[in-house]
């Protein structure tokens, strides 16, 4: 049977647009808009232009929108004043409006809860400029230099509670799920990686100890959100600053990590791969999503360059091989809000190609 090229896309592309059914989350299609940091909020408050931006994309065959990273209620959570926050009356009212606008379509929506940790710059256009960057050991994940503040146990408990509070807000506002950003070199990943976690207490050392902070967040989120509210956990094998250093050194280490995350309440994994075609381990053709699905048997979102560096055919093959359940699309949707509809209707030649200009404006 021929399973390559255009024939594959025409014959089997329908799998991307089939419904996704889960005991906690049903979606009209398997296309997910991945979180992208737009930095276009006004002092942390989402704007009317942001509402229209999300609504336009929801109208074109998306099953789920995961919002841009939104900051929890901590003075050092944001890297820029343009990051949207998920706390405070004005911001939450704006997000409620965005949620309602998306729900006017069949699409579902989830906020991505974020704390940048040591990615917070020391100066510039940042909220709460007197608050230094914080991390497990105060180590910059890019430069590996110590420049920030090491988190005390009290601060750890406060940040964990802020994640839980944000998840409670998401449920009360009518969002369909919540995603915890455990990748992108942000605070949770800074705890998970030994390169930035030099702690000697219960939050550092062994893999299990380095996972403790993330597991406490997940347990706290699950406690306030309830058993029926979907929790998505996003992480990556390779992240900014660690482009050649894997998070999990081996499949066995990945399995230990995943077992703990599943027990803590993760329903769906979002694998923020550095390219959807990049193998997770040497000697294996499977990307991170494929490994996660095989090891956990839980739904997995794959993605990374779909529609820009990579065509849709390779992702369809991964669906056919049962290596993923959903696919996230990012930059392609910035350039063309109708990307999903054009793919479905075989109008690829009409797609507006992505350029760097798409990052700087909302349309």
C-alpha positions in Angstrom: 0.0 0.0 0.0 1.3 3.4 -0.9 1.6 5.6 2.2 3.8 8.5 1.2 3.6 12.0 -0.2 0.4 13.6 -1.4 -1.5 10.3 -1.4 -1.0 9.9 2.3 -2.2 13.4 3.0 -5.3 13.1 0.8 -6.2 9.7 2.0 -5.5 9.9 5.7 -5.5 13.6 6.6 -9.0 13.1 8.0 -7.5 11.6 11.2 -6.3 15.0 12.2 -9.8 16.3 11.9 -11.6 13.4 13.7 -13.0 14.0 17.2 -10.8 13.3 20.2 -12.7 11.6 23.0 -11.4 11.4 26.6 -13.2 10.7 29.8 -12.5 14.3 30.9 -12.0 16.2 27.6 -13.8 15.8 24.3 -12.6 17.9 21.3 -14.1 18.4 17.9 -10.7 17.8 16.1 -7.2 16.8 17.1 -5.6 20.1 16.1 -4.2 22.1 19.1 -2.9 25.6 19.0 0.3 25.5 21.0 1.2 28.2 23.6 3.2 31.0 22.1 4.5 34.0 24.1 3.2 37.0 22.3 4.1 39.6 25.0 1.3 41.9 23.7 -0.8 42.3 26.9 -1.0 45.7 28.5 0.7 45.5 31.9 -0.4 41.9 32.1 -4.0 42.5 31.1 -5.3 40.8 27.9 -6.5 43.3 25.3 -9.5 43.2 23.0 -7.2 42.5 20.1 -6.1 39.3 21.9 -9.8 38.2 22.2 -10.2 38.6 18.5 -6.9 36.8 17.8 -8.0 33.7 19.7 -11.5 33.8 18.3 -10.4 33.9 14.7 -8.3 30.8 15.1 -11.0 28.9 17.0 -13.2 29.3 14.0 -11.0 27.2 11.8 -10.9 23.6 12.7 -9.0 23.8 16.0 -10.0 21.3 18.7 -8.2 23.0 21.5 -6.4 26.3 22.1 -3.7 26.4 24.7 -3.1 30.1 25.5 0.1 31.9 25.5 2.0 31.4 28.8 0.1 33.2 31.6 1.8 34.1 34.8 0.7 33.0 38.2 0.4 35.3 41.2 4.1 35.7 42.2 6.1 38.9 42.0 8.9 37.3 40.0 6.7 35.1 37.7 6.9 37.3 34.5 9.8 38.0 32.2 8.2 41.0 30.6 5.3 43.4 31.3 3.7 42.2 28.1 3.2 38.7 29.5 -0.4 38.1 30.3 -1.2 37.3 33.9 -3.7 34.9 35.3 -4.4 36.7 38.5 -6.1 40.0 39.6 -9.6 41.1 38.8 -9.0 42.9 35.5 -6.9 40.2 34.0 -9.3 37.4 35.0 -12.3 39.3 33.6 -10.4 39.7 30.3 -9.6 36.0 30.2 -13.2 35.1 30.9 -14.2 37.2 27.9 -11.7 35.3 25.7 -12.9 32.0 27.1 -16.5 32.9 26.1 -15.4 34.1 22.7 -13.7 30.7 22.0 -16.7 28.8 23.3 -18.9 30.5 20.7 -17.2 28.0 18.4 -16.8 24.2 18.9 -13.2 24.8 20.0 -12.1 24.3 23.6 -9.5 26.4 25.5 -7.0 25.9 28.3 -4.6 28.5 29.9 -1.0 27.6 30.2 0.1 28.4 33.7 3.7 29.6 33.8 6.5 30.9 36.1 9.7 31.9 34.3 12.0 31.4 37.2 15.5 32.3 36.3 14.6 33.4 32.8 13.4 36.6 34.3 15.9 39.3 33.3 17.6 41.5 35.9 16.4 44.7 34.3 14.2 46.0 31.4 10.5 46.2 31.0 9.5 43.8 33.8 6.7 44.0 36.3 7.8 44.4 40.0 11.4 45.4 39.0 12.5 45.2 42.7 11.8 41.4 42.7 14.8 39.4 41.7 14.6 36.2 39.6 14.1 33.1 41.6 15.0 29.5 41.1 16.0 26.3 42.8 19.6 27.4 43.1 19.5 30.9 41.5 21.3 29.6 38.4 20.5 31.1 34.9 19.5 28.2 32.7 21.1 29.8 29.6 24.4 31.1 31.0 24.7 28.6 33.9 25.8 31.6 36.1 24.5 32.2 39.5 22.7 35.6 39.6 19.3 35.2 41.2 17.8 34.2 44.5 17.6 30.6 45.7 14.1 29.8 46.7 13.4 29.1 50.4 11.0 26.3 51.4 8.5 29.0 52.2 8.8 30.6 48.8 8.4 27.1 47.2 5.2 26.6 49.1 3.9 30.0 48.1 4.6 29.4 44.4 3.0 25.9 44.5 -0.2 27.5 46.1 -0.2 30.2 43.3 -0.3 27.5 40.7 -3.2 25.9 42.5 -5.0 29.2 42.8 -4.6 29.9 39.1 -6.0 26.4 38.2 -9.0 27.1 40.5 -9.6 30.4 38.6 -9.4 28.5 35.3 -12.1 26.2 36.3 -14.4 28.9 37.8 -14.0 31.0 34.6 -15.2 28.2 32.4 -12.0 27.0 30.9 -12.0 23.4 29.7 -8.6 22.3 31.1 -5.4 23.7 32.4 -1.8 23.2 31.2 1.2 23.4 33.5 4.3 24.7 31.7 7.0 22.2 32.7 9.2 23.0 29.7 10.6 26.0 27.9 13.4 26.2 30.5 10.9 27.7 33.0 10.9 27.3 36.7 9.5 23.7 36.9 12.1 22.5 34.4 14.8 24.4 36.3 14.0 22.2 39.3 13.9 19.0 37.2 17.4 19.5 35.7 20.6 18.9 37.7 22.3 21.7 35.7 20.2 24.3 37.5 19.2 22.5 40.6 22.1 22.1 43.0 20.0 21.9 46.1 21.0 19.5 48.9 17.6 19.4 50.6 14.5 17.4 49.7 14.1 19.3 46.4 17.5 18.4 45.0 19.8 15.5 44.3 18.1 12.4 43.0 15.6 12.5 40.1 12.8 11.8 42.5 13.8 14.8 44.7 14.3 17.1 41.7 10.7 16.2 40.7 9.3 17.0 44.1 8.5 20.7 43.2 6.6 19.7 40.1 4.7 16.9 41.8 3.7 19.3 44.6 2.3 21.6 42.0 0.3 18.8 40.3 -1.0 17.5 43.6 -2.1 21.1 44.6 -3.7 21.7 41.3 -5.6 18.4 41.4 -6.8 19.1 44.9 -8.4 22.4 44.0 -9.5 21.5 40.4 -11.1 18.2 41.3 -10.8 14.8 39.7 -12.8 15.6 36.6 -10.9 18.7 35.5 -8.3 17.8 32.8 -4.7 18.6 33.7 -2.1 18.8 30.9 1.6 18.8 31.6 4.0 20.2 29.0 7.6 19.3 29.0 10.5 18.8 26.6 13.5 16.6 26.1 15.4 19.6 24.8 14.8 23.2 25.7 16.4 26.6 25.3 19.9 26.4 26.8 19.8 22.6 26.7 19.5 22.0 22.9 21.9 19.1 23.1 21.3 17.9 26.7 18.3 15.7 27.1 16.0 16.0 30.2 15.9 12.2 30.5 19.2 10.5 29.7 17.6 7.1 28.9 14.2 5.5 28.4 14.4 4.0 31.8 14.9 7.5 33.4 12.0 8.8 31.3 9.8 6.0 32.6 10.6 6.8 36.2 9.7 10.4 35.6 6.5 9.7 33.8 5.3 7.2 36.4 5.6 9.9 39.1 3.9 12.5 36.9 1.0 10.1 36.2 0.5 9.3 39.9 0.4 13.0 40.6 -2.5 13.5 38.3 -1.4 14.3 34.8 -4.2 13.4 32.3 -2.6 14.5 29.0 1.1 15.1 28.1 2.1 17.8 25.7 5.6 17.1 24.4 7.3 20.3 23.4 9.7 18.6 20.9 12.5 20.5 19.3 11.1 19.5 16.0 8.3 17.0 15.6 10.7 14.7 13.7 13.5 14.8 16.3 14.2 11.4 17.9 14.0 11.4 21.7 16.9 9.0 22.0 19.8 7.8 19.9 18.9 4.6 18.0 15.1 5.3 18.1 13.0 6.9 15.4 10.3 7.9 17.9 10.1 11.4 19.1 9.4 12.3 22.7 5.6 12.1 22.2 5.9 8.5 20.9 7.9 7.4 23.9 5.6 9.0 26.3 2.5 7.4 24.7 4.2 4.0 24.7 5.3 4.2 28.3 2.1 5.8 29.8 -0.7 4.9 27.5 -2.1 8.3 28.2 -3.1 10.9 25.5 -0.1 12.8 24.1 0.1 16.0 22.1 3.0 16.1 19.6 4.4 19.2 17.9 7.3 21.3 16.9 7.6 23.0 13.6 4.4 21.6 12.1 3.4 23.7 9.1 6.7 25.6 9.0 9.8 23.2 9.0 7.7 20.1 8.6 4.7 19.2 6.5 1.6 17.5 7.8 2.4 14.1 6.2 5.0 13.1 8.8 2.6 13.9 11.6 -0.2 11.8 10.0 2.2 8.9 9.9 2.8 9.2 13.6 -1.0 9.1 14.2 -1.2 6.0 12.1 1.6 4.4 14.1 -0.2 5.3 17.3 2.6 7.6 18.5 0.3 10.5 19.3 -3.3 11.6 19.8 -3.2 15.3 19.1 -0.9 17.6 17.2 0.0 21.2 18.1 0.6 23.9 15.6 2.2 27.2 16.4 3.9 29.6 14.1 1.9 28.5 11.1 -1.3 29.7 12.9 0.3 33.0 13.7 0.7 33.6 9.9 -2.6 32.3 8.9 -5.6 32.0 11.2 -7.4 29.8 8.6 -4.5 27.3 8.5 -6.7 24.4 9.8 -9.5 25.0 7.3 -7.2 25.3 4.4 -5.4 22.0 5.3 -8.8 20.3 5.6 -10.0 21.6 2.3 -6.8 20.9 0.4 -6.1 24.6 -0.1 -2.5 24.5 0.9 -1.4 26.7 -1.9 -3.5 29.5 -0.3 -1.8 29.3 3.1 0.0 32.5 4.1 3.6 31.4 4.9 5.1 32.2 8.3 7.5 35.1 8.5 9.1 36.7 11.6 6.7 39.6 11.1 3.9 37.4 12.4 5.3 37.5 15.9 5.0 41.2 16.3 1.3 41.7 15.5 -2.1 40.2 16.3 -4.5 39.6 13.5 
